[in-house]
Amino acid sequence: MKFMEQAFEWEIMSYYFYPYYWGNRNNWDKMYQFDDNDATFRAFMQSGMARVIVTVRPGFEEAVRHFMVTGQIWNGGEVPVIDDPMFLSIVDEMRKTEGEKYGKAWASRVPTALTILQAQLIGLNVTKALPFDDNLSDYEDPTKVPQSSQIVPTDAQMGGSDEQKTGSISGHIEGLQGLLPEIMLKNKDKSPVDFTNPDDKGDFWMENIPVGKYELCLDENDDFDNQYSVIEGKVTRVVEVKEASTTTVYLVVKKSNV
């Protein structure tokens, strides 16, 4: 056991899971349907075969080669003791081995730990991809290395300004005859901003809406379908809210005779 622990660099082990159909056909259904919250464990249990690559720790090459050929450990000798050239102390085992670099580096994509993944969401405007590396001579193809986003200065502040610029929306829907449809205001990405319902007269309003362009739907739950016909205006439209002003919308519907 000690030989196996010390002779291989388990801390840099790599593995590859093959699909379920590489395993016993009788177990295909069980492997394919196995589920677990741990993604790595789930992939392991669903695989039909796995390939593991473990590198030999420097200094153990001959011992491992002999073990692979004969199945014998330490060339038939005793387990090494302290001061033996083949003995690896716990300190040396924990110390990272510095490998020798061969060839040039290549660009690769890895999961990022950066806080900001999308530009222009909280005031950060970038022109190129992160991260940034000034020295590209160490890469095989410097033209394919993602380069740093030169950050474009803006007046945006973390946490926003003291006073947010807002406006209002008011409107009237004629011909509802008692129906009170849900009115929804959304961002361009369809995320909700505000909602309301008209009063008995068909009037509605929304206040303290941040300045910008939005999508306004006057019948979010499709209550007009097969009951009302649109005579004037649009049920869904793009509206622009301006600072300290009120945007007005108007819609005329007529109840269908069924």
C-alpha positions as CSV (number, residue, x, y, z in Angstrom):
1,M,0.0,0.0,0.0
2,K,2.8,2.4,0.9
3,F,4.5,1.7,-2.4
4,M,1.4,2.5,-4.4
5,E,0.9,5.7,-2.4
6,Q,4.4,7.0,-2.8
7,A,5.4,5.7,-6.3
8,F,2.6,7.6,-8.1
9,E,1.6,11.3,-8.2
10,W,-2.0,10.8,-7.2
11,E,-2.6,14.5,-6.7
12,I,-2.4,15.1,-10.4
13,M,-4.4,12.0,-11.5
14,S,-6.6,12.4,-14.5
15,Y,-9.5,10.2,-15.6
16,Y,-12.0,9.7,-18.4
17,F,-15.4,8.1,-18.1
18,Y,-16.7,6.1,-21.1
19,P,-20.5,5.8,-21.8
20,Y,-22.6,3.1,-20.1
21,Y,-22.6,0.9,-23.3
22,W,-19.0,0.1,-22.6
23,G,-20.1,-2.0,-19.6
24,N,-22.1,-5.2,-19.2
25,R,-25.2,-5.1,-21.3
26,N,-27.3,-6.5,-18.4
27,N,-26.5,-3.3,-16.3
28,W,-27.2,-0.7,-19.0
29,D,-30.5,0.3,-17.6
30,K,-29.2,0.7,-14.0
31,M,-26.2,2.7,-15.0
32,Y,-28.1,5.0,-17.4
33,Q,-30.8,5.7,-14.8
34,F,-28.5,6.3,-11.8
35,D,-28.8,9.7,-10.3
36,D,-27.0,11.7,-7.6
37,N,-26.4,15.3,-6.6
38,D,-22.6,14.8,-7.0
39,A,-22.0,15.3,-10.7
40,T,-18.6,13.5,-10.6
41,F,-20.0,10.5,-8.7
42,R,-23.0,10.3,-11.0
43,A,-20.7,10.3,-14.1
44,F,-18.6,7.5,-12.5
45,M,-21.6,5.3,-11.7
46,Q,-23.1,5.8,-15.1
47,S,-19.9,5.0,-17.0
48,G,-19.3,1.6,-18.5
49,M,-15.6,1.9,-18.2
50,A,-13.1,4.4,-16.9
51,R,-9.5,5.2,-18.0
52,V,-7.2,6.6,-15.3
53,I,-3.8,8.2,-16.0
54,V,-1.4,8.5,-13.0
55,T,2.1,9.7,-13.5
56,V,5.1,8.1,-11.7
57,R,6.8,10.2,-9.1
58,P,10.4,11.2,-10.2
59,G,12.8,8.7,-8.7
60,F,10.4,5.7,-8.7
61,E,10.6,5.0,-12.5
62,E,12.7,1.8,-12.3
63,A,10.7,0.4,-9.3
64,V,7.4,1.0,-11.0
65,R,8.7,-0.5,-14.3
66,H,9.8,-3.6,-12.4
67,F,6.5,-3.9,-10.6
68,M,4.5,-3.6,-13.9
69,V,6.6,-6.4,-15.4
70,T,7.0,-8.8,-12.5
71,G,4.3,-7.8,-10.0
72,Q,7.0,-7.6,-7.4
73,I,7.6,-4.5,-5.2
74,W,11.0,-3.0,-4.6
75,N,12.9,-5.4,-6.8
76,G,12.1,-8.2,-4.3
77,G,13.8,-6.3,-1.5
78,E,12.4,-4.9,1.8
79,V,10.3,-1.8,2.2
80,P,12.7,1.1,2.3
81,V,13.5,2.7,5.7
82,I,14.6,6.2,6.5
83,D,17.9,7.2,4.7
84,D,17.2,4.7,1.9
85,P,17.3,6.4,-1.5
86,M,13.9,4.9,-2.3
87,F,12.3,6.2,0.9
88,L,10.0,9.2,0.5
89,S,9.3,11.2,3.6
90,I,5.9,12.8,4.4
91,V,7.5,16.2,3.9
92,D,8.8,15.4,0.4
93,E,5.5,13.7,-0.4
94,M,3.6,16.9,0.4
95,R,6.0,19.1,-1.4
96,K,5.0,19.9,-5.0
97,T,7.4,18.6,-7.6
98,E,8.5,21.3,-10.0
99,G,8.3,19.9,-13.5
100,E,10.3,20.9,-16.5
101,K,8.5,22.9,-19.2
102,Y,8.5,21.5,-22.7
103,G,7.4,23.4,-25.8
104,K,5.2,26.4,-25.9
105,A,1.9,27.1,-24.2
106,W,-1.5,27.0,-25.9
107,A,-4.7,28.9,-25.2
108,S,-7.5,27.1,-23.4
109,R,-10.8,27.9,-21.8
110,V,-11.4,27.1,-18.1
111,P,-14.3,28.0,-15.7
112,T,-13.7,31.5,-14.4
113,A,-13.6,32.8,-10.9
114,L,-14.2,36.3,-12.0
115,T,-17.1,38.1,-10.4
116,I,-18.3,39.9,-13.5
117,L,-19.1,37.6,-16.4
118,Q,-21.1,39.9,-18.6
119,A,-20.2,43.5,-19.5
120,Q,-22.6,46.5,-19.4
121,L,-24.7,45.0,-16.5
122,I,-23.3,47.1,-13.7
123,G,-21.3,49.7,-15.5
124,L,-18.3,47.7,-16.6
125,N,-17.7,48.0,-20.3
126,V,-14.9,45.9,-21.8
127,T,-13.5,45.7,-25.4
128,K,-11.8,42.3,-25.2
129,A,-12.0,39.1,-23.2
130,L,-10.3,38.6,-19.9
131,P,-7.7,37.7,-18.7
132,F,-4.9,39.8,-20.0
133,D,-1.3,38.7,-20.7
134,D,1.3,41.1,-22.1
135,N,3.9,38.5,-22.9
136,L,2.5,36.3,-25.8
137,S,5.9,35.0,-27.0
138,D,5.4,31.8,-24.9
139,Y,2.3,30.8,-26.9
140,E,2.3,28.6,-30.0
141,D,-0.1,30.9,-31.7
142,P,-0.2,34.4,-30.1
143,T,-3.1,35.5,-32.4
144,K,-5.5,33.0,-30.8
145,V,-4.9,34.0,-27.2
146,P,-7.9,35.8,-25.6
147,Q,-6.7,39.3,-24.8
148,S,-7.7,41.6,-22.0
149,S,-10.6,43.8,-22.0
150,Q,-9.4,47.3,-21.9
151,I,-11.9,48.7,-19.4
152,V,-13.8,51.7,-20.7
153,P,-14.2,54.4,-18.1
154,T,-17.8,55.3,-17.2
155,D,-19.6,57.3,-14.6
156,A,-21.3,54.2,-13.1
157,Q,-21.0,53.8,-9.4
158,M,-21.2,50.6,-7.3
159,G,-24.5,50.6,-5.5
160,G,-25.9,53.2,-7.9
161,S,-26.2,57.0,-7.5
162,D,-27.9,58.7,-4.6
163,E,-31.0,59.5,-6.7
164,Q,-32.2,57.3,-9.5
165,K,-33.8,58.9,-12.5
166,T,-37.4,57.7,-12.8
167,G,-40.6,58.4,-14.7
168,S,-44.2,57.2,-14.9
169,I,-46.6,55.3,-17.2
170,S,-50.3,56.0,-17.4
171,G,-52.9,54.6,-19.7
172,H,-56.5,53.8,-20.5
173,I,-58.1,50.8,-22.0
174,E,-61.5,51.5,-23.5
175,G,-64.3,48.8,-23.8
176,L,-63.3,46.4,-21.0
177,Q,-66.9,46.1,-19.7
178,G,-65.8,44.9,-16.3
179,L,-62.8,42.9,-17.3
180,L,-59.6,43.7,-15.4
181,P,-56.6,42.3,-17.3
182,E,-53.2,42.1,-15.8
183,I,-50.8,44.8,-17.1
184,M,-47.1,43.8,-17.0
185,L,-44.0,45.9,-17.6
186,K,-40.9,44.0,-18.5
187,N,-37.3,44.6,-19.4
188,K,-36.0,43.6,-22.8
189,D,-34.9,40.3,-21.4
190,K,-38.5,39.6,-20.3
191,S,-37.8,40.0,-16.6
192,P,-40.7,41.7,-14.8
193,V,-40.4,45.3,-13.6
194,D,-43.9,46.2,-12.4
195,F,-47.5,45.1,-12.9
196,T,-50.9,46.5,-12.2
197,N,-54.6,46.2,-13.2
198,P,-56.9,48.9,-14.6
199,D,-59.6,50.4,-12.4
200,D,-63.3,50.1,-13.2
201,K,-63.0,52.9,-15.7
202,G,-60.1,51.3,-17.5
203,D,-57.4,53.7,-16.2
204,F,-54.1,52.5,-14.9
205,W,-50.7,53.9,-13.9
206,M,-47.2,52.9,-12.8
207,E,-44.9,55.2,-10.9
208,N,-41.2,55.4,-10.0
209,I,-40.1,53.4,-13.1
210,P,-36.4,53.8,-13.9
211,V,-35.6,55.7,-17.1
212,G,-35.3,53.4,-20.1
213,K,-37.1,51.3,-22.7
214,Y,-39.4,48.5,-21.7
215,E,-42.0,46.1,-23.1
216,L,-45.5,46.8,-21.9
217,C,-48.2,44.1,-22.2
218,L,-51.7,45.2,-21.5
219,D,-53.1,41.6,-21.3
220,E,-50.4,39.4,-19.7
221,N,-52.8,36.5,-19.0
222,D,-54.4,36.6,-22.5
223,D,-57.8,37.4,-21.1
224,F,-58.7,39.1,-24.5
225,D,-58.4,35.9,-26.5
226,N,-61.7,34.8,-28.1
227,Q,-63.5,37.5,-26.0
228,Y,-62.3,40.9,-27.2
229,S,-61.1,42.3,-30.5
230,V,-58.5,45.1,-30.6
231,I,-60.0,48.2,-32.4
232,E,-57.1,50.6,-31.8
233,G,-53.6,50.4,-30.4
234,K,-51.4,47.4,-29.6
235,V,-51.7,44.9,-26.7
236,T,-47.9,44.6,-26.5
237,R,-45.7,47.5,-27.3
238,V,-42.3,49.1,-26.5
239,V,-42.5,52.2,-24.3
240,E,-39.8,54.6,-23.3
241,V,-39.8,56.1,-19.8
242,K,-38.2,59.5,-19.5
243,E,-37.0,61.4,-16.5
244,A,-39.7,63.2,-14.5
245,S,-42.3,62.7,-17.2
246,T,-45.3,60.4,-17.8
247,T,-45.6,58.1,-20.8
248,T,-49.2,57.6,-22.0
249,V,-50.6,54.6,-23.7
250,Y,-54.1,54.0,-25.1
251,L,-56.0,50.9,-26.2
252,V,-59.5,50.3,-27.5
253,V,-61.1,46.9,-27.4
254,K,-64.5,45.5,-28.2
255,K,-66.1,42.5,-26.7
256,S,-67.0,39.9,-29.3
257,N,-70.5,38.6,-29.6
258,V,-70.4,34.9,-29.0
